Amino acid sequence: MPSAPTTSTDLDAPALAADPYPTLARLRALGPVVRHEPSGRLLVLGHAAVAAAQRDRRLGRVWRDREPADLLEPFNLLHRHQMLEHEPPTHTRLRRPVAAAFARGHVERLRPRVRALAAALLDEVDPTGLDLVGDLAEPLPVLVIAALIGVPETHVDALRAWSQAIVAMYEPSPPLPVAEAAARASVEFADFLRDLLAHRRAAPRDDLLSHLAEVGLDDDEVVASVVLLLNAGHEASVNALGNGMVAWLRQDGVARLPGGADATARCVEELLRHDAPLQLFEREALVPADVGGVPVEPGQRVALLLGAANRDPAVFARPDRLDPARHPNPHLSFGVGVHFCLGAPLARMELRETLDVLLTRLPDLHLAGEPESRGTFVLRGHRRVPVAASGPGRRRGTPA
């Protein structure tokens, strides 16, 4: 088998976080699989190679506690019991009850609430100057996931803070202050959920937490599942809407949906493709295998670069252009195979309803300043996106 070309690209470089796509294109031009010398990982960049690696059962997720282990024990405890960090049969046992809860219609039940929340949040802002992330994209998904799980809205701000502190650990080389914040957030989040879970075991309701309390998972597993749902569901929706709208408004000035019954749905898929909210998903060789024709030995880590795959010119015409009417659109932002994102139907529904409300209410939406990046690569997003429009702001007399 051929060997892979090599690179020493700094995955922590600020320039990569600011705009990874020129670097990813350069690496992909070397080949679908490139060996990253500083970390020893294989970087998988081509669409076909990334999709194949996601489906390859010779590759899997293998959780290893993060260091320093004493400091990060609360963070590590949450992840040891998450379905995302396991392969079948453990993965199947942890995923099945959550999938069953989604299948009970919880997502569709929330559709009217998503529209109402989006409208209510826009009622509260001045359309001549708002922050698309802080005023809409960030609060809405956490309100929705809180309703799905059964978390009181009074705790929404805490959920957002805990989620952001924990996911900051997913970057290539998080510094010590980030680790300390993640450990504190893990303790506080887990303690809160254990207390709420005890109440649901005693007095079940029609929510996902009550359902998980009834299906044979222990407390550690339920807590880990809920943390994963919040972190993954919240971060993906926030970053997909924020990233996509920034790219769209920079490109076209204002966002205009094409005609057709599926216009919003197609546009959402393109927002997810064009600037993927999750850029890197890691797997590990469980047995001798090959990735894109490159041999890998057991223990070899493989980094799947979803943003690079989503702009592979072998699959997508004019891949660097955001085309809201693009179809078909086989992007890999939600993954494929056994680890396909369980919350994809919820994220798609949220994004479709939110985008529809946003563009109906503010049809001349445009950037009103330079977006502020979060400065992260793996979970790519914006901290602030200033936008403006002329059309209707808060309706006088409308309750908050």
C-alpha positions in Angstrom: 0.0 0.0 0.0 1.2 3.5 -0.7 2.4 5.8 2.2 0.7 9.1 2.8 2.2 12.5 2.2 3.2 14.3 5.3 2.4 17.7 6.8 3.5 19.7 9.9 0.5 22.1 9.8 -0.2 23.6 13.2 -3.8 22.6 14.1 -3.8 25.2 16.9 -2.9 28.1 14.7 -5.2 31.1 15.0 -5.3 31.4 11.2 -6.8 27.9 11.0 -9.5 28.8 13.4 -10.2 32.1 11.6 -10.6 30.4 8.2 -9.5 26.7 7.8 -10.6 26.2 4.2 -7.5 27.5 2.3 -5.3 25.2 4.5 -7.7 22.3 4.2 -7.7 22.7 0.4 -4.0 22.7 0.3 -3.8 19.6 2.4 -6.5 17.8 0.4 -4.6 18.6 -2.8 -1.7 16.5 -1.4 -4.0 13.5 -1.3 -7.2 12.2 0.4 -5.1 11.1 3.4 -2.1 13.0 4.9 0.1 12.1 7.8 0.3 14.8 10.5 3.9 14.6 11.8 3.5 16.6 15.0 0.7 14.3 16.4 1.2 11.1 14.4 -2.4 11.1 13.3 -3.7 10.5 9.8 -5.7 13.5 8.5 -8.5 12.3 6.2 -9.7 15.0 3.9 -11.3 13.5 0.8 -15.1 13.0 0.8 -15.0 9.4 -0.2 -12.2 8.6 2.3 -14.0 10.3 5.2 -17.3 8.6 4.4 -15.5 5.2 4.2 -13.6 5.7 7.4 -16.8 6.6 9.2 -18.4 3.3 8.1 -15.3 1.2 8.6 -15.9 -1.0 11.7 -12.1 -1.6 12.0 -12.0 2.0 13.2 -13.7 3.0 16.4 -14.0 5.4 19.2 -11.7 4.6 22.2 -12.0 6.8 25.2 -8.9 7.7 27.1 -9.0 9.9 30.2 -7.8 13.4 29.6 -4.8 14.7 31.6 -4.2 15.9 34.2 -6.4 13.0 35.4 -7.0 14.2 38.9 -8.2 17.6 37.8 -10.3 16.3 34.9 -11.9 13.3 36.7 -15.4 14.9 36.6 -15.0 15.6 32.8 -13.6 12.1 32.2 -16.5 10.5 34.2 -19.1 12.1 31.9 -17.3 10.9 28.8 -16.6 7.3 30.0 -20.4 6.7 29.9 -21.3 8.5 26.6 -22.4 6.5 23.6 -20.2 8.6 21.4 -17.1 7.3 23.1 -18.0 3.6 22.6 -18.5 1.0 19.9 -21.1 -1.8 19.9 -22.3 -3.5 21.9 -21.9 -0.8 24.6 -22.7 1.9 22.1 -25.9 0.1 21.1 -27.0 -0.3 24.6 -26.5 3.4 25.4 -27.9 4.7 22.1 -31.0 2.5 21.8 -33.1 4.2 24.6 -32.2 7.7 23.5 -33.2 6.8 19.9 -36.4 5.3 21.2 -37.2 8.5 23.0 -36.7 10.5 19.8 -38.9 8.0 17.9 -41.7 8.7 20.4 -42.4 12.0 18.6 -40.6 14.4 20.9 -38.9 16.2 18.0 -42.1 16.8 16.0 -43.9 17.8 19.3 -41.4 20.7 19.6 -41.8 22.2 16.1 -44.5 24.8 17.1 -42.4 25.7 20.1 -39.4 26.3 18.0 -41.3 28.7 15.8 -42.8 30.5 18.8 -39.4 30.8 20.5 -37.8 32.2 17.3 -40.5 34.7 16.9 -40.4 35.7 20.6 -36.7 36.2 20.6 -36.9 38.4 17.5 -39.7 40.4 19.2 -37.2 41.3 21.9 -34.6 42.9 19.6 -34.1 46.1 17.6 -33.9 44.9 14.0 -31.6 47.9 13.2 -28.9 46.3 15.3 -28.8 42.8 16.8 -26.4 40.0 17.5 -27.5 37.0 15.4 -25.7 34.6 17.8 -26.4 36.1 21.2 -30.0 37.2 20.4 -31.2 34.1 18.4 -28.8 31.3 17.4 -27.5 30.6 20.9 -30.5 31.0 23.2 -33.0 29.2 21.0 -31.4 25.7 20.8 -30.7 25.5 24.5 -34.3 26.4 25.2 -35.5 23.7 22.8 -33.1 21.0 24.2 -34.1 22.0 27.7 -37.8 21.5 26.8 -37.0 18.1 25.2 -35.0 16.9 28.2 -37.3 18.4 30.8 -35.0 21.0 32.3 -36.7 24.1 33.7 -36.1 27.2 31.7 -34.8 29.0 34.8 -31.6 27.0 34.3 -31.0 27.8 30.7 -28.2 30.3 31.3 -26.4 27.7 33.4 -26.8 25.0 30.8 -25.2 27.3 28.2 -22.3 28.1 30.4 -21.7 24.5 31.3 -21.9 23.4 27.7 -19.5 26.0 26.5 -16.9 25.2 29.2 -17.0 21.5 28.5 -16.8 21.6 24.7 -13.8 23.9 24.9 -11.8 20.8 25.9 -12.4 19.3 22.4 -9.8 21.6 20.8 -6.4 20.1 19.9 -4.4 21.5 22.8 -6.6 23.2 25.5 -4.6 25.2 28.1 -4.9 24.6 31.8 -7.5 27.3 32.5 -9.8 25.7 30.0 -9.3 22.3 31.7 -10.1 23.8 35.1 -13.2 25.5 33.8 -14.3 22.2 32.1 -13.8 20.3 35.4 -15.9 22.8 37.4 -18.7 22.8 34.7 -18.7 19.0 34.7 -19.2 18.8 38.5 -22.0 21.4 38.5 -23.8 20.0 35.5 -23.7 16.4 36.8 -24.8 17.4 40.3 -27.7 19.4 38.8 -28.8 16.5 36.6 -28.5 13.9 39.3 -30.9 15.9 41.5 -33.3 16.4 38.6 -33.1 12.7 37.7 -34.0 11.8 41.3 -37.1 13.9 41.0 -38.1 12.3 37.7 -37.6 8.8 39.0 -40.0 9.7 41.8 -42.5 11.6 39.7 -42.1 10.9 35.9 -43.2 13.4 33.3 -43.6 13.4 29.5 -40.0 14.3 28.8 -36.8 12.6 27.7 -35.2 12.6 31.1 -38.2 10.7 32.6 -38.0 8.2 29.7 -34.3 7.6 30.2 -35.0 7.1 33.9 -37.3 4.1 33.1 -35.2 2.1 30.6 -32.5 0.5 32.8 -29.6 2.9 32.5 -27.8 3.8 35.7 -27.5 7.4 36.9 -24.0 7.9 35.4 -25.2 6.7 32.0 -28.3 8.9 32.1 -26.4 11.9 33.1 -23.7 11.3 30.4 -26.4 10.9 27.8 -28.1 14.1 28.7 -24.9 16.1 28.8 -24.0 14.7 25.3 -27.5 15.7 24.0 -27.2 19.2 25.3 -23.6 19.8 24.2 -23.9 18.3 20.8 -27.4 19.5 20.0 -26.8 23.0 21.3 -23.3 23.6 19.7 -24.2 22.1 16.3 -27.4 24.3 15.9 -25.7 27.5 17.2 -22.7 27.1 14.9 -24.5 25.9 11.9 -26.8 28.9 11.8 -24.1 31.4 12.8 -21.5 30.1 10.4 -23.9 29.7 7.5 -25.5 33.1 7.8 -22.1 34.8 8.0 -21.0 33.1 4.8 -24.2 33.8 3.1 -24.4 37.4 4.0 -20.7 38.0 3.1 -21.2 36.4 -0.2 -24.6 37.8 -1.3 -25.1 40.9 0.9 -28.6 39.7 1.9 -30.0 36.2 2.3 -32.6 35.3 -0.3 -34.2 31.9 -0.4 -34.7 30.4 -3.9 -38.2 29.4 -4.9 -39.7 25.9 -4.5 -41.4 23.9 -1.8 -38.1 22.5 -0.5 -36.2 25.8 -0.5 -35.7 26.1 3.2 -34.7 22.5 3.6 -32.2 22.7 0.8 -30.8 25.9 2.2 -30.3 24.3 5.7 -28.3 21.4 4.2 -26.1 23.9 2.4 -25.5 25.9 5.6 -24.4 22.7 7.2 -22.2 21.8 4.3 -20.5 25.1 3.6 -19.0 25.8 7.0 -19.4 22.7 9.1 -20.0 23.3 12.8 -17.8 20.2 13.7 -14.6 20.2 11.7 -12.8 17.2 13.2 -14.0 13.8 14.4 -11.4 11.3 15.6 -11.4 7.5 15.3 -8.8 4.9 16.1 -7.7 1.7 14.4 -8.9 -1.3 16.5 -7.2 -3.8 14.2 -4.9 -3.5 11.2 -6.8 -1.6 8.5 -6.3 0.9 5.8 -7.7 4.4 5.3 -7.9 5.7 1.7 -5.4 3.1 0.7 -3.0 4.0 3.5 -2.2 1.3 6.1 -2.9 1.9 9.7 -1.9 -0.2 12.7 -3.9 -0.8 15.9 -3.9 2.3 18.1 -3.2 4.6 15.2 -5.5 7.7 15.5 -7.3 9.0 12.5 -8.7 12.5 12.3 -11.7 12.9 9.9 -11.8 16.5 8.7 -15.5 17.0 7.9 -15.0 20.6 6.6 -12.5 19.4 4.1 -14.7 16.5 2.9 -17.7 18.9 2.5 -15.7 21.0 0.1 -14.2 18.2 -2.0 -14.4 19.4 -5.6 -14.7 15.8 -6.7 -18.2 15.8 -5.2 -19.4 19.4 -5.0 -19.4 21.8 -7.9 -17.9 25.2 -6.9 -17.5 23.9 -3.4 -16.4 27.2 -1.9 -19.6 28.9 -3.0 -22.6 28.8 -0.7 -25.5 27.8 -3.0 -28.8 27.7 -1.1 -30.4 25.7 -3.9 -27.7 23.0 -4.0 -29.1 19.6 -4.7 -28.1 16.8 -4.2 -26.0 17.7 -1.2 -24.3 14.6 0.4 -22.5 16.5 3.1 -21.0 14.7 6.0 -21.6 17.2 8.8 -23.8 14.8 10.8 -21.5 11.8 10.0 -22.5 8.4 8.6 -22.4 4.9 10.0 -22.9 3.8 13.6 -22.0 7.3 14.9 -24.5 9.2 12.7 -25.7 12.1 14.8 -28.7 11.0 16.8 -29.9 14.6 17.1 -29.8 15.3 13.3 -33.6 15.4 13.0 -33.9 17.9 15.9 -31.1 20.1 14.5 -32.6 20.1 11.0 -36.0 20.9 12.3 -34.7 23.7 14.5 -32.7 25.2 11.7 -35.5 25.1 9.2 -38.1 26.7 11.5 -35.6 29.3 12.7 -34.4 30.2 9.3 -38.0 30.5 8.0 -39.0 32.8 10.8 -35.8 34.9 10.5 -36.0 35.5 6.8 -39.8 36.1 6.9 -39.5 38.7 9.6 -36.2 40.3 8.4 -36.1 39.8 4.6 -33.4 42.4 4.2 -31.1 41.1 6.9 -27.4 42.0 6.3 -24.1 42.2 8.2 -23.7 45.3 10.3 -20.1 44.8 11.4 -17.3 42.2 11.5 -18.3 38.9 13.1 -16.3 37.8 16.1 -14.9 34.3 15.9 -14.8 32.0 18.9 -11.2 31.3 17.9 -11.7 27.5 17.9 -11.2 25.0 15.1 -12.8 21.7 16.0 -16.1 23.2 17.1 -16.1 26.1 14.7 -18.3 29.1 15.4 -18.8 32.8 16.1 -19.1 34.5 19.5 -20.9 37.5 18.0 -22.5 38.3 14.6 -23.8 41.9 14.3 -26.6 42.1 11.7 -29.3 44.6 10.9 -32.6 44.9 9.0 -35.3 47.5 8.5 -38.3 45.3 9.0 -40.4 44.7 12.0 -38.8 44.8 15.4 -40.4 44.1 18.7 -44.2 44.5 18.6 -45.3 47.0 21.2 -47.2 45.4 24.0 -46.0 41.9 23.1 -45.1 40.0 26.3 -41.4 38.9 26.5 
